Amino acid sequence: MRELLWRLVREEDGQGLAEYALIFVLVVVVAIVGLVVLGTKVRDKYYHVSNNM
């Protein structure tokens, strides 16, 4: 396992894989933040509508 990780770090293919992993993590973080913000706004609208009924 260590040899595989070391080979990925040394080789250019490993570098590309690391870059894709970082991009994936960034996309996931942005999606989570977006869902939290959007979820809060939707919840507030739902409470507002249900309280006015």
GIRARA-V667869 format. One record per residue. N is the residue number from 1. RES is the residue in one letter. PSI is psi in radians with two decimals (* if undefined). Layout:
# GIRARA-V667869
N_RES_PSI + N_RES_PSI
This chain:
# GIRARA-V667869
1_M_-0.79 + 2_R_-0.69 + 3_E_-0.72 + 4_L_-0.80 + 5_L_-0.73 + 6_W_-0.69 + 7_R_-0.69 + 8_L_-0.63 + 9_V_-0.67 + 10_R_-0.65 + 11_E_2.75 + 12_E_-0.58 + 13_D_-0.68 + 14_G_-0.64 + 15_Q_-0.75 + 16_G_-0.69 + 17_L_-0.73 + 18_A_-0.69 + 19_E_-0.73 + 20_Y_-0.65 + 21_A_-0.73 + 22_L_-0.72 + 23_I_-0.74 + 24_F_-0.78 + 25_V_-0.73 + 26_L_-0.76 + 27_V_-0.73 + 28_V_-0.75 + 29_V_-0.77 + 30_V_-0.71 + 31_A_-0.74 + 32_I_-0.79 + 33_V_-0.75 + 34_G_-0.74 + 35_L_-0.65 + 36_V_-0.82 + 37_V_-0.84 + 38_L_-0.71 + 39_G_-0.69 + 40_T_-0.75 + 41_K_-0.72 + 42_V_-0.74 + 43_R_-0.78 + 44_D_-0.73 + 45_K_-0.73 + 46_Y_-0.80 + 47_Y_-0.71 + 48_H_-0.80 + 49_V_-0.77 + 50_S_-0.55 + 51_N_-0.44 + 52_N_0.02 + 53_M_*
